[in-house]
Amino acid sequence: MATPTPNFQHIGKGEFRAVYEPAEDTFLFLDALEKEKELLLGLGPLLCLEIGSGSGVVITFLGQLLKSQQPLMMATDLSCVAARATQNHSSV
C-alpha cells in the first residue's frame, strides 16, 4: 500500500507564502524513500534529522514510512516560518 503524500495545500498561502513549495525534487525524493522503505525499516533508525525542512513534507512522509519503529523525528530550517510549517505538518 502506497504511503500518502502529506497535505501541503497551506504552503504558499497566508503565513506560509514564503515557504518553499514542494516541487519535482521533493516528489522524486518521496518516491525514492518509499522505494527503499524495507531497507529503511531494516536499519531501525532511532533518529531522523532533516536539515532545511522547508514545508516539512519530506520529514513528515519519512515519519509515516517509519511509524511502526517510532524514531525521533527532528527537522530544522533557518526560516522561522518554514519551521512553523514543518511543525504544522508534524501535528497532522
PyMOL Python script that loads the backbone (N, CA, C, O; Angstrom):
from pymol import cmd

cmd.read_pdbstr("""\
ATOM      1  N   MET A   1       0.840  -1.178   0.000  1.00  0.00           N
ATOM      2  CA  MET A   1       0.000   0.000   0.000  1.00  0.00           C
ATOM      3  C   MET A   1       0.892   1.252   0.000  1.00  0.00           C
ATOM      4  O   MET A   1       1.839   1.355   0.780  1.00  0.00           O
ATOM      5  N   ALA A   2       0.576   2.169  -0.865  1.00  0.00           N
ATOM      6  CA  ALA A   2       1.373   3.388  -1.006  1.00  0.00           C
ATOM      7  C   ALA A   2       1.155   4.327   0.182  1.00  0.00           C
ATOM      8  O   ALA A   2       0.046   4.451   0.702  1.00  0.00           O
ATOM      9  N   THR A   3       2.215   4.969   0.587  1.00  0.00           N
ATOM     10  CA  THR A   3       2.140   5.963   1.661  1.00  0.00           C
ATOM     11  C   THR A   3       1.643   7.268   1.057  1.00  0.00           C
ATOM     12  O   THR A   3       2.202   7.736   0.065  1.00  0.00           O
ATOM     13  N   PRO A   4       0.603   7.864   1.635  1.00  0.00           N
ATOM     14  CA  PRO A   4       0.068   9.101   1.048  1.00  0.00           C
ATOM     15  C   PRO A   4       1.019  10.278   1.222  1.00  0.00           C
ATOM     16  O   PRO A   4       1.723  10.387   2.226  1.00  0.00           O
ATOM     17  N   THR A   5       1.026  11.148   0.232  1.00  0.00           N
ATOM     18  CA  THR A   5       1.805  12.385   0.319  1.00  0.00           C
ATOM     19  C   THR A   5       1.137  13.298   1.332  1.00  0.00           C
ATOM     20  O   THR A   5      -0.075  13.503   1.266  1.00  0.00           O
ATOM     21  N   PRO A   6       1.897  13.852   2.267  1.00  0.00           N
ATOM     22  CA  PRO A   6       1.297  14.771   3.245  1.00  0.00           C
ATOM     23  C   PRO A   6       0.614  15.955   2.548  1.00  0.00           C
ATOM     24  O   PRO A   6       1.073  16.418   1.503  1.00  0.00           O
ATOM     25  N   ASN A   7      -0.456  16.424   3.122  1.00  0.00           N
ATOM     26  CA  ASN A   7      -1.186  17.573   2.583  1.00  0.00           C
ATOM     27  C   ASN A   7      -0.333  18.826   2.753  1.00  0.00           C
ATOM     28  O   ASN A   7       0.098  19.147   3.860  1.00  0.00           O
ATOM     29  N   PHE A   8      -0.099  19.518   1.668  1.00  0.00           N
ATOM     30  CA  PHE A   8       0.707  20.737   1.721  1.00  0.00           C
ATOM     31  C   PHE A   8      -0.027  21.924   1.113  1.00  0.00           C
ATOM     32  O   PHE A   8       0.600  22.876   0.649  1.00  0.00           O
ATOM     33  N   GLN A   9      -1.349  21.868   1.116  1.00  0.00           N
ATOM     34  CA  GLN A   9      -2.152  22.916   0.481  1.00  0.00           C
ATOM     35  C   GLN A   9      -1.977  24.278   1.135  1.00  0.00           C
ATOM     36  O   GLN A   9      -2.213  25.302   0.493  1.00  0.00           O
ATOM     37  N   HIS A  10      -1.568  24.312   2.399  1.00  0.00           N
ATOM     38  CA  HIS A  10      -1.390  25.590   3.093  1.00  0.00           C
ATOM     39  C   HIS A  10      -0.078  26.280   2.722  1.00  0.00           C
ATOM     40  O   HIS A  10       0.086  27.471   2.984  1.00  0.00           O
ATOM     41  N   ILE A  11       0.858  25.544   2.116  1.00  0.00           N
ATOM     42  CA  ILE A  11       2.150  26.119   1.737  1.00  0.00           C
ATOM     43  C   ILE A  11       1.944  27.063   0.558  1.00  0.00           C
ATOM     44  O   ILE A  11       1.213  26.753  -0.383  1.00  0.00           O
ATOM     45  N   GLY A  12       2.599  28.221   0.625  1.00  0.00           N
ATOM     46  CA  GLY A  12       2.477  29.214  -0.438  1.00  0.00           C
ATOM     47  C   GLY A  12       1.317  30.174  -0.238  1.00  0.00           C
ATOM     48  O   GLY A  12       1.063  31.041  -1.074  1.00  0.00           O
ATOM     49  N   LYS A  13       0.617  30.014   0.878  1.00  0.00           N
ATOM     50  CA  LYS A  13      -0.537  30.864   1.163  1.00  0.00           C
ATOM     51  C   LYS A  13      -0.414  31.462   2.560  1.00  0.00           C
ATOM     52  O   LYS A  13       0.179  30.860   3.455  1.00  0.00           O
ATOM     53  N   GLY A  14      -0.979  32.654   2.736  1.00  0.00           N
ATOM     54  CA  GLY A  14      -1.028  33.281   4.045  1.00  0.00           C
ATOM     55  C   GLY A  14       0.329  33.340   4.717  1.00  0.00           C
ATOM     56  O   GLY A  14       1.311  33.789   4.127  1.00  0.00           O
ATOM     57  N   GLU A  15       0.371  32.884   5.951  1.00  0.00           N
ATOM     58  CA  GLU A  15       1.602  32.905   6.748  1.00  0.00           C
ATOM     59  C   GLU A  15       2.747  32.141   6.060  1.00  0.00           C
ATOM     60  O   GLU A  15       3.918  32.474   6.237  1.00  0.00           O
ATOM     61  N   PHE A  16       2.396  31.132   5.289  1.00  0.00           N
ATOM     62  CA  PHE A  16       3.402  30.249   4.693  1.00  0.00           C
ATOM     63  C   PHE A  16       3.716  30.571   3.232  1.00  0.00           C
ATOM     64  O   PHE A  16       4.253  29.721   2.522  1.00  0.00           O
ATOM     65  N   ARG A  17       3.396  31.768   2.776  1.00  0.00           N
ATOM     66  CA  ARG A  17       3.605  32.111   1.361  1.00  0.00           C
ATOM     67  C   ARG A  17       5.087  32.142   0.965  1.00  0.00           C
ATOM     68  O   ARG A  17       5.406  31.979  -0.212  1.00  0.00           O
ATOM     69  N   ALA A  18       5.981  32.344   1.912  1.00  0.00           N
ATOM     70  CA  ALA A  18       7.416  32.403   1.601  1.00  0.00           C
ATOM     71  C   ALA A  18       8.117  31.052   1.765  1.00  0.00           C
ATOM     72  O   ALA A  18       9.328  30.960   1.563  1.00  0.00           O
ATOM     73  N   VAL A  19       7.377  30.015   2.125  1.00  0.00           N
ATOM     74  CA  VAL A  19       7.973  28.694   2.344  1.00  0.00           C
ATOM     75  C   VAL A  19       8.092  27.966   1.004  1.00  0.00           C
ATOM     76  O   VAL A  19       7.190  28.023   0.168  1.00  0.00           O
ATOM     77  N   TYR A  20       9.217  27.286   0.817  1.00  0.00           N
ATOM     78  CA  TYR A  20       9.463  26.513  -0.407  1.00  0.00           C
ATOM     79  C   TYR A  20       8.337  25.508  -0.627  1.00  0.00           C
ATOM     80  O   TYR A  20       8.076  24.651   0.217  1.00  0.00           O
ATOM     81  N   GLU A  21       7.690  25.628  -1.750  1.00  0.00           N
ATOM     82  CA  GLU A  21       6.607  24.691  -2.079  1.00  0.00           C
ATOM     83  C   GLU A  21       7.203  23.399  -2.623  1.00  0.00           C
ATOM     84  O   GLU A  21       8.158  23.433  -3.399  1.00  0.00           O
ATOM     85  N   PRO A  22       6.651  22.276  -2.226  1.00  0.00           N
ATOM     86  CA  PRO A  22       7.129  21.007  -2.771  1.00  0.00           C
ATOM     87  C   PRO A  22       7.047  21.032  -4.302  1.00  0.00           C
ATOM     88  O   PRO A  22       6.044  21.453  -4.879  1.00  0.00           O
ATOM     89  N   ALA A  23       8.126  20.572  -4.942  1.00  0.00           N
ATOM     90  CA  ALA A  23       8.196  20.548  -6.398  1.00  0.00           C
ATOM     91  C   ALA A  23       8.703  19.173  -6.845  1.00  0.00           C
ATOM     92  O   ALA A  23       8.697  18.219  -6.067  1.00  0.00           O
ATOM     93  N   GLU A  24       9.131  19.083  -8.073  1.00  0.00           N
ATOM     94  CA  GLU A  24       9.553  17.802  -8.632  1.00  0.00           C
ATOM     95  C   GLU A  24      10.628  17.122  -7.793  1.00  0.00           C
ATOM     96  O   GLU A  24      10.600  15.905  -7.612  1.00  0.00           O
ATOM     97  N   ASP A  25      11.575  17.905  -7.280  1.00  0.00           N
ATOM     98  CA  ASP A  25      12.647  17.301  -6.482  1.00  0.00           C
ATOM     99  C   ASP A  25      12.110  16.677  -5.207  1.00  0.00           C
ATOM    100  O   ASP A  25      12.583  15.625  -4.776  1.00  0.00           O
ATOM    101  N   THR A  26      11.126  17.324  -4.604  1.00  0.00           N
ATOM    102  CA  THR A  26      10.507  16.786  -3.386  1.00  0.00           C
ATOM    103  C   THR A  26       9.826  15.452  -3.686  1.00  0.00           C
ATOM    104  O   THR A  26      10.019  14.475  -2.963  1.00  0.00           O
ATOM    105  N   PHE A  27       9.040  15.415  -4.739  1.00  0.00           N
ATOM    106  CA  PHE A  27       8.286  14.198  -5.058  1.00  0.00           C
ATOM    107  C   PHE A  27       9.206  13.063  -5.517  1.00  0.00           C
ATOM    108  O   PHE A  27       8.919  11.891  -5.270  1.00  0.00           O
ATOM    109  N   LEU A  28      10.299  13.408  -6.178  1.00  0.00           N
ATOM    110  CA  LEU A  28      11.282  12.396  -6.551  1.00  0.00           C
ATOM    111  C   LEU A  28      11.905  11.778  -5.296  1.00  0.00           C
ATOM    112  O   LEU A  28      12.111  10.567  -5.226  1.00  0.00           O
ATOM    113  N   PHE A  29      12.200  12.622  -4.314  1.00  0.00           N
ATOM    114  CA  PHE A  29      12.764  12.139  -3.051  1.00  0.00           C
ATOM    115  C   PHE A  29      11.757  11.258  -2.302  1.00  0.00           C
ATOM    116  O   PHE A  29      12.131  10.224  -1.748  1.00  0.00           O
ATOM    117  N   LEU A  30      10.487  11.662  -2.284  1.00  0.00           N
ATOM    118  CA  LEU A  30       9.460  10.848  -1.633  1.00  0.00           C
ATOM    119  C   LEU A  30       9.355   9.484  -2.308  1.00  0.00           C
ATOM    120  O   LEU A  30       9.231   8.463  -1.632  1.00  0.00           O
ATOM    121  N   ASP A  31       9.405   9.465  -3.635  1.00  0.00           N
ATOM    122  CA  ASP A  31       9.360   8.199  -4.373  1.00  0.00           C
ATOM    123  C   ASP A  31      10.546   7.312  -4.007  1.00  0.00           C
ATOM    124  O   ASP A  31      10.393   6.103  -3.827  1.00  0.00           O
ATOM    125  N   ALA A  32      11.735   7.920  -3.898  1.00  0.00           N
ATOM    126  CA  ALA A  32      12.941   7.153  -3.548  1.00  0.00           C
ATOM    127  C   ALA A  32      12.837   6.588  -2.134  1.00  0.00           C
ATOM    128  O   ALA A  32      13.209   5.439  -1.893  1.00  0.00           O
ATOM    129  N   LEU A  33      12.332   7.392  -1.202  1.00  0.00           N
ATOM    130  CA  LEU A  33      12.166   6.910   0.174  1.00  0.00           C
ATOM    131  C   LEU A  33      11.188   5.743   0.218  1.00  0.00           C
ATOM    132  O   LEU A  33      11.435   4.743   0.891  1.00  0.00           O
ATOM    133  N   GLU A  34      10.083   5.874  -0.497  1.00  0.00           N
ATOM    134  CA  GLU A  34       9.088   4.802  -0.490  1.00  0.00           C
ATOM    135  C   GLU A  34       9.644   3.532  -1.132  1.00  0.00           C
ATOM    136  O   GLU A  34       9.364   2.425  -0.671  1.00  0.00           O
ATOM    137  N   LYS A  35      10.422   3.692  -2.184  1.00  0.00           N
ATOM    138  CA  LYS A  35      11.020   2.532  -2.844  1.00  0.00           C
ATOM    139  C   LYS A  35      11.961   1.784  -1.900  1.00  0.00           C
ATOM    140  O   LYS A  35      12.083   0.562  -1.978  1.00  0.00           O
ATOM    141  N   GLU A  36      12.620   2.515  -1.017  1.00  0.00           N
ATOM    142  CA  GLU A  36      13.583   1.917  -0.086  1.00  0.00           C
ATOM    143  C   GLU A  36      13.000   1.696   1.312  1.00  0.00           C
ATOM    144  O   GLU A  36      13.747   1.574   2.284  1.00  0.00           O
ATOM    145  N   LYS A  37      11.697   1.644   1.412  1.00  0.00           N
ATOM    146  CA  LYS A  37      11.032   1.518   2.716  1.00  0.00           C
ATOM    147  C   LYS A  37      11.531   0.308   3.504  1.00  0.00           C
ATOM    148  O   LYS A  37      11.847   0.431   4.688  1.00  0.00           O
ATOM    149  N   GLU A  38      11.605  -0.842   2.871  1.00  0.00           N
ATOM    150  CA  GLU A  38      12.030  -2.054   3.583  1.00  0.00           C
ATOM    151  C   GLU A  38      13.466  -1.931   4.094  1.00  0.00           C
ATOM    152  O   GLU A  38      13.777  -2.373   5.200  1.00  0.00           O
ATOM    153  N   LEU A  39      14.331  -1.333   3.287  1.00  0.00           N
ATOM    154  CA  LEU A  39      15.712  -1.098   3.723  1.00  0.00           C
ATOM    155  C   LEU A  39      15.737  -0.168   4.927  1.00  0.00           C
ATOM    156  O   LEU A  39      16.427  -0.431   5.912  1.00  0.00           O
ATOM    157  N   LEU A  40      14.978   0.924   4.840  1.00  0.00           N
ATOM    158  CA  LEU A  40      14.933   1.882   5.949  1.00  0.00           C
ATOM    159  C   LEU A  40      14.404   1.233   7.225  1.00  0.00           C
ATOM    160  O   LEU A  40      14.947   1.453   8.308  1.00  0.00           O
ATOM    161  N   LEU A  41      13.351   0.440   7.096  1.00  0.00           N
ATOM    162  CA  LEU A  41      12.808  -0.256   8.270  1.00  0.00           C
ATOM    163  C   LEU A  41      13.829  -1.235   8.831  1.00  0.00           C
ATOM    164  O   LEU A  41      13.955  -1.379  10.047  1.00  0.00           O
ATOM    165  N   GLY A  42      14.554  -1.905   7.947  1.00  0.00           N
ATOM    166  CA  GLY A  42      15.572  -2.857   8.379  1.00  0.00           C
ATOM    167  C   GLY A  42      16.728  -2.199   9.132  1.00  0.00           C
ATOM    168  O   GLY A  42      17.356  -2.820   9.989  1.00  0.00           O
ATOM    169  N   LEU A  43      16.998  -0.944   8.805  1.00  0.00           N
ATOM    170  CA  LEU A  43      18.062  -0.225   9.500  1.00  0.00           C
ATOM    171  C   LEU A  43      17.661   0.133  10.933  1.00  0.00           C
ATOM    172  O   LEU A  43      18.520   0.326  11.794  1.00  0.00           O
ATOM    173  N   GLY A  44      16.355   0.221  11.181  1.00  0.00           N
ATOM    174  CA  GLY A  44      15.868   0.521  12.525  1.00  0.00           C
ATOM    175  C   GLY A  44      16.352   1.846  13.077  1.00  0.00           C
ATOM    176  O   GLY A  44      16.884   1.891  14.186  1.00  0.00           O
ATOM    177  N   PRO A  45      16.181   2.924  12.331  1.00  0.00           N
ATOM    178  CA  PRO A  45      16.701   4.209  12.809  1.00  0.00           C
ATOM    179  C   PRO A  45      16.053   4.643  14.124  1.00  0.00           C
ATOM    180  O   PRO A  45      14.858   4.443  14.346  1.00  0.00           O
ATOM    181  N   LEU A  46      16.870   5.240  14.984  1.00  0.00           N
ATOM    182  CA  LEU A  46      16.372   5.780  16.246  1.00  0.00           C
ATOM    183  C   LEU A  46      16.092   7.279  16.119  1.00  0.00           C
ATOM    184  O   LEU A  46      15.280   7.836  16.857  1.00  0.00           O
ATOM    185  N   LEU A  47      16.777   7.918  15.170  1.00  0.00           N
ATOM    186  CA  LEU A  47      16.669   9.362  14.977  1.00  0.00           C
ATOM    187  C   LEU A  47      16.712   9.674  13.489  1.00  0.00           C
ATOM    188  O   LEU A  47      17.538   9.128  12.758  1.00  0.00           O
ATOM    189  N   CYS A  48      15.832  10.540  13.050  1.00  0.00           N
ATOM    190  CA  CYS A  48      15.843  11.033  11.676  1.00  0.00           C
ATOM    191  C   CYS A  48      15.889  12.557  11.748  1.00  0.00           C
ATOM    192  O   CYS A  48      15.087  13.172  12.452  1.00  0.00           O
ATOM    193  N   LEU A  49      16.820  13.162  11.027  1.00  0.00           N
ATOM    194  CA  LEU A  49      17.012  14.604  11.048  1.00  0.00           C
ATOM    195  C   LEU A  49      16.988  15.139   9.634  1.00  0.00           C
ATOM    196  O   LEU A  49      17.720  14.658   8.769  1.00  0.00           O
ATOM    197  N   GLU A  50      16.147  16.135   9.396  1.00  0.00           N
ATOM    198  CA  GLU A  50      16.139  16.826   8.114  1.00  0.00           C
ATOM    199  C   GLU A  50      16.646  18.243   8.337  1.00  0.00           C
ATOM    200  O   GLU A  50      16.123  18.978   9.175  1.00  0.00           O
ATOM    201  N   ILE A  51      17.659  18.612   7.587  1.00  0.00           N
ATOM    202  CA  ILE A  51      18.222  19.961   7.672  1.00  0.00           C
ATOM    203  C   ILE A  51      17.699  20.744   6.474  1.00  0.00           C
ATOM    204  O   ILE A  51      17.905  20.349   5.327  1.00  0.00           O
ATOM    205  N   GLY A  52      17.021  21.855   6.747  1.00  0.00           N
ATOM    206  CA  GLY A  52      16.395  22.632   5.681  1.00  0.00           C
ATOM    207  C   GLY A  52      15.061  22.028   5.303  1.00  0.00           C
ATOM    208  O   GLY A  52      14.836  21.679   4.144  1.00  0.00           O
ATOM    209  N   SER A  53      14.185  21.905   6.264  1.00  0.00           N
ATOM    210  CA  SER A  53      12.928  21.171   6.079  1.00  0.00           C
ATOM    211  C   SER A  53      11.897  21.874   5.202  1.00  0.00           C
ATOM    212  O   SER A  53      10.992  21.224   4.679  1.00  0.00           O
ATOM    213  N   GLY A  54      12.016  23.186   5.033  1.00  0.00           N
ATOM    214  CA  GLY A  54      11.057  23.893   4.176  1.00  0.00           C
ATOM    215  C   GLY A  54       9.626  23.647   4.616  1.00  0.00           C
ATOM    216  O   GLY A  54       9.231  24.029   5.717  1.00  0.00           O
ATOM    217  N   SER A  55       8.856  23.010   3.755  1.00  0.00           N
ATOM    218  CA  SER A  55       7.438  22.768   4.031  1.00  0.00           C
ATOM    219  C   SER A  55       7.208  21.677   5.070  1.00  0.00           C
ATOM    220  O   SER A  55       6.140  21.620   5.680  1.00  0.00           O
ATOM    221  N   GLY A  56       8.190  20.817   5.276  1.00  0.00           N
ATOM    222  CA  GLY A  56       8.036  19.709   6.217  1.00  0.00           C
ATOM    223  C   GLY A  56       7.474  18.449   5.586  1.00  0.00           C
ATOM    224  O   GLY A  56       7.233  17.459   6.277  1.00  0.00           O
ATOM    225  N   VAL A  57       7.264  18.481   4.275  1.00  0.00           N
ATOM    226  CA  VAL A  57       6.661  17.329   3.595  1.00  0.00           C
ATOM    227  C   VAL A  57       7.572  16.103   3.669  1.00  0.00           C
ATOM    228  O   VAL A  57       7.085  14.996   3.902  1.00  0.00           O
ATOM    229  N   VAL A  58       8.876  16.273   3.476  1.00  0.00           N
ATOM    230  CA  VAL A  58       9.786  15.123   3.440  1.00  0.00           C
ATOM    231  C   VAL A  58       9.874  14.450   4.806  1.00  0.00           C
ATOM    232  O   VAL A  58       9.723  13.232   4.898  1.00  0.00           O
ATOM    233  N   ILE A  59      10.114  15.216   5.866  1.00  0.00           N
ATOM    234  CA  ILE A  59      10.249  14.610   7.199  1.00  0.00           C
ATOM    235  C   ILE A  59       8.928  14.001   7.661  1.00  0.00           C
ATOM    236  O   ILE A  59       8.920  12.986   8.357  1.00  0.00           O
ATOM    237  N   THR A  60       7.816  14.616   7.277  1.00  0.00           N
ATOM    238  CA  THR A  60       6.504  14.067   7.628  1.00  0.00           C
ATOM    239  C   THR A  60       6.272  12.749   6.902  1.00  0.00           C
ATOM    240  O   THR A  60       5.786  11.787   7.497  1.00  0.00           O
ATOM    241  N   PHE A  61       6.613  12.701   5.631  1.00  0.00           N
ATOM    242  CA  PHE A  61       6.480  11.476   4.847  1.00  0.00           C
ATOM    243  C   PHE A  61       7.351  10.370   5.422  1.00  0.00           C
ATOM    244  O   PHE A  61       6.907   9.231   5.564  1.00  0.00           O
ATOM    245  N   LEU A  62       8.594  10.708   5.752  1.00  0.00           N
ATOM    246  CA  LEU A  62       9.500   9.718   6.336  1.00  0.00           C
ATOM    247  C   LEU A  62       8.950   9.209   7.664  1.00  0.00           C
ATOM    248  O   LEU A  62       9.044   8.020   7.965  1.00  0.00           O
ATOM    249  N   GLY A  63       8.380  10.108   8.451  1.00  0.00           N
ATOM    250  CA  GLY A  63       7.761   9.694   9.710  1.00  0.00           C
ATOM    251  C   GLY A  63       6.618   8.719   9.496  1.00  0.00           C
ATOM    252  O   GLY A  63       6.427   7.793  10.285  1.00  0.00           O
ATOM    253  N   GLN A  64       5.853   8.929   8.424  1.00  0.00           N
ATOM    254  CA  GLN A  64       4.768   7.999   8.098  1.00  0.00           C
ATOM    255  C   GLN A  64       5.330   6.638   7.688  1.00  0.00           C
ATOM    256  O   GLN A  64       4.798   5.597   8.073  1.00  0.00           O
ATOM    257  N   LEU A  65       6.407   6.656   6.904  1.00  0.00           N
ATOM    258  CA  LEU A  65       7.023   5.395   6.471  1.00  0.00           C
ATOM    259  C   LEU A  65       7.555   4.585   7.651  1.00  0.00           C
ATOM    260  O   LEU A  65       7.443   3.359   7.674  1.00  0.00           O
ATOM    261  N   LEU A  66       8.127   5.275   8.619  1.00  0.00           N
ATOM    262  CA  LEU A  66       8.791   4.610   9.745  1.00  0.00           C
ATOM    263  C   LEU A  66       7.937   4.570  11.008  1.00  0.00           C
ATOM    264  O   LEU A  66       8.441   4.287  12.095  1.00  0.00           O
ATOM    265  N   LYS A  67       6.662   4.848  10.865  1.00  0.00           N
ATOM    266  CA  LYS A  67       5.766   4.962  12.019  1.00  0.00           C
ATOM    267  C   LYS A  67       5.846   3.753  12.955  1.00  0.00           C
ATOM    268  O   LYS A  67       5.809   3.912  14.175  1.00  0.00           O
ATOM    269  N   SER A  68       5.952   2.567  12.400  1.00  0.00           N
ATOM    270  CA  SER A  68       5.976   1.360  13.243  1.00  0.00           C
ATOM    271  C   SER A  68       7.209   1.298  14.139  1.00  0.00           C
ATOM    272  O   SER A  68       7.192   0.622  15.167  1.00  0.00           O
ATOM    273  N   GLN A  69       8.273   1.995  13.761  1.00  0.00           N
ATOM    274  CA  GLN A  69       9.510   1.972  14.542  1.00  0.00           C
ATOM    275  C   GLN A  69       9.613   3.137  15.525  1.00  0.00           C
ATOM    276  O   GLN A  69      10.443   3.111  16.434  1.00  0.00           O
ATOM    277  N   GLN A  70       8.793   4.130  15.351  1.00  0.00           N
ATOM    278  CA  GLN A  70       8.719   5.311  16.218  1.00  0.00           C
ATOM    279  C   GLN A  70      10.071   5.974  16.490  1.00  0.00           C
ATOM    280  O   GLN A  70      10.424   6.200  17.647  1.00  0.00           O
ATOM    281  N   PRO A  71      10.834   6.289  15.427  1.00  0.00           N
ATOM    282  CA  PRO A  71      12.090   7.016  15.675  1.00  0.00           C
ATOM    283  C   PRO A  71      11.795   8.461  16.065  1.00  0.00           C
ATOM    284  O   PRO A  71      10.711   8.976  15.793  1.00  0.00           O
ATOM    285  N   LEU A  72      12.743   9.094  16.687  1.00  0.00           N
ATOM    286  CA  LEU A  72      12.630  10.514  16.994  1.00  0.00           C
ATOM    287  C   LEU A  72      12.829  11.270  15.685  1.00  0.00           C
ATOM    288  O   LEU A  72      13.862  11.128  15.032  1.00  0.00           O
ATOM    289  N   MET A  73      11.843  12.068  15.307  1.00  0.00           N
ATOM    290  CA  MET A  73      11.889  12.824  14.057  1.00  0.00           C
ATOM    291  C   MET A  73      12.205  14.274  14.388  1.00  0.00           C
ATOM    292  O   MET A  73      11.498  14.908  15.171  1.00  0.00           O
ATOM    293  N   MET A  74      13.281  14.802  13.781  1.00  0.00           N
ATOM    294  CA  MET A  74      13.670  16.191  14.030  1.00  0.00           C
ATOM    295  C   MET A  74      13.900  16.886  12.698  1.00  0.00           C
ATOM    296  O   MET A  74      14.345  16.274  11.726  1.00  0.00           O
ATOM    297  N   ALA A  75      13.590  18.174  12.672  1.00  0.00           N
ATOM    298  CA  ALA A  75      13.811  18.976  11.471  1.00  0.00           C
ATOM    299  C   ALA A  75      14.229  20.373  11.884  1.00  0.00           C
ATOM    300  O   ALA A  75      13.849  20.867  12.946  1.00  0.00           O
ATOM    301  N   THR A  76      15.016  20.997  11.028  1.00  0.00           N
ATOM    302  CA  THR A  76      15.470  22.349  11.297  1.00  0.00           C
ATOM    303  C   THR A  76      15.451  23.153  10.006  1.00  0.00           C
ATOM    304  O   THR A  76      15.579  22.599   8.915  1.00  0.00           O
ATOM    305  N   ASP A  77      15.292  24.448  10.141  1.00  0.00           N
ATOM    306  CA  ASP A  77      15.338  25.342   8.994  1.00  0.00           C
ATOM    307  C   ASP A  77      15.739  26.725   9.502  1.00  0.00           C
ATOM    308  O   ASP A  77      15.377  27.108  10.614  1.00  0.00           O
ATOM    309  N   LEU A  78      16.483  27.474   8.689  1.00  0.00           N
ATOM    310  CA  LEU A  78      16.863  28.835   9.069  1.00  0.00           C
ATOM    311  C   LEU A  78      15.652  29.757   9.152  1.00  0.00           C
ATOM    312  O   LEU A  78      15.647  30.716   9.923  1.00  0.00           O
ATOM    313  N   SER A  79      14.636  29.467   8.362  1.00  0.00           N
ATOM    314  CA  SER A  79      13.427  30.283   8.333  1.00  0.00           C
ATOM    315  C   SER A  79      12.469  29.860   9.450  1.00  0.00           C
ATOM    316  O   SER A  79      12.064  28.700   9.526  1.00  0.00           O
ATOM    317  N   CYS A  80      12.115  30.808  10.309  1.00  0.00           N
ATOM    318  CA  CYS A  80      11.148  30.519  11.376  1.00  0.00           C
ATOM    319  C   CYS A  80       9.794  30.127  10.794  1.00  0.00           C
ATOM    320  O   CYS A  80       9.093  29.286  11.356  1.00  0.00           O
ATOM    321  N   VAL A  81       9.433  30.729   9.680  1.00  0.00           N
ATOM    322  CA  VAL A  81       8.149  30.415   9.033  1.00  0.00           C
ATOM    323  C   VAL A  81       8.175  28.977   8.513  1.00  0.00           C
ATOM    324  O   VAL A  81       7.192  28.250   8.657  1.00  0.00           O
ATOM    325  N   ALA A  82       9.287  28.566   7.914  1.00  0.00           N
ATOM    326  CA  ALA A  82       9.406  27.185   7.441  1.00  0.00           C
ATOM    327  C   ALA A  82       9.377  26.209   8.617  1.00  0.00           C
ATOM    328  O   ALA A  82       8.775  25.140   8.524  1.00  0.00           O
ATOM    329  N   ALA A  83      10.019  26.573   9.711  1.00  0.00           N
ATOM    330  CA  ALA A  83       9.987  25.715  10.903  1.00  0.00           C
ATOM    331  C   ALA A  83       8.555  25.551  11.413  1.00  0.00           C
ATOM    332  O   ALA A  83       8.165  24.461  11.830  1.00  0.00           O
ATOM    333  N   ARG A  84       7.779  26.625  11.381  1.00  0.00           N
ATOM    334  CA  ARG A  84       6.365  26.537  11.787  1.00  0.00           C
ATOM    335  C   ARG A  84       5.569  25.666  10.810  1.00  0.00           C
ATOM    336  O   ARG A  84       4.692  24.907  11.221  1.00  0.00           O
ATOM    337  N   ALA A  85       5.878  25.781   9.524  1.00  0.00           N
ATOM    338  CA  ALA A  85       5.197  24.952   8.525  1.00  0.00           C
ATOM    339  C   ALA A  85       5.485  23.472   8.787  1.00  0.00           C
ATOM    340  O   ALA A  85       4.589  22.632   8.704  1.00  0.00           O
ATOM    341  N   THR A  86       6.739  23.167   9.103  1.00  0.00           N
ATOM    342  CA  THR A  86       7.117  21.785   9.429  1.00  0.00           C
ATOM    343  C   THR A  86       6.397  21.316  10.687  1.00  0.00           C
ATOM    344  O   THR A  86       5.888  20.197  10.740  1.00  0.00           O
ATOM    345  N   GLN A  87       6.359  22.169  11.686  1.00  0.00           N
ATOM    346  CA  GLN A  87       5.663  21.820  12.920  1.00  0.00           C
ATOM    347  C   GLN A  87       4.182  21.579  12.642  1.00  0.00           C
ATOM    348  O   GLN A  87       3.584  20.661  13.203  1.00  0.00           O
ATOM    349  N   ASN A  88       3.598  22.394  11.784  1.00  0.00           N
ATOM    350  CA  ASN A  88       2.198  22.222  11.423  1.00  0.00           C
ATOM    351  C   ASN A  88       1.981  20.856  10.790  1.00  0.00           C
ATOM    352  O   ASN A  88       0.988  20.192  11.087  1.00  0.00           O
ATOM    353  N   HIS A  89       2.894  20.421   9.921  1.00  0.00           N
ATOM    354  CA  HIS A  89       2.785  19.107   9.317  1.00  0.00           C
ATOM    355  C   HIS A  89       2.926  17.999  10.343  1.00  0.00           C
ATOM    356  O   HIS A  89       2.200  17.005  10.297  1.00  0.00           O
ATOM    357  N   SER A  90       3.852  18.168  11.261  1.00  0.00           N
ATOM    358  CA  SER A  90       4.143  17.104  12.210  1.00  0.00           C
ATOM    359  C   SER A  90       2.988  16.823  13.160  1.00  0.00           C
ATOM    360  O   SER A  90       2.898  15.736  13.732  1.00  0.00           O
ATOM    361  N   SER A  91       2.117  17.788  13.325  1.00  0.00           N
ATOM    362  CA  SER A  91       0.984  17.581  14.237  1.00  0.00           C
ATOM    363  C   SER A  91      -0.204  16.935  13.534  1.00  0.00           C
ATOM    364  O   SER A  91      -1.211  16.620  14.167  1.00  0.00           O
ATOM    365  N   VAL A  92      -0.084  16.740  12.230  1.00  0.00           N
ATOM    366  CA  VAL A  92      -1.188  16.152  11.456  1.00  0.00           C
ATOM    367  C   VAL A  92      -1.203  14.665  11.637  1.00  0.00           C
ATOM    368  O   VAL A  92      -2.056  13.983  11.069  1.00  0.00           O
TER     369      VAL A  92
END
""", "prot")
cmd.dss("prot")
cmd.show_as("cartoon", "prot")
cmd.util.cbc("prot")
cmd.orient("prot")
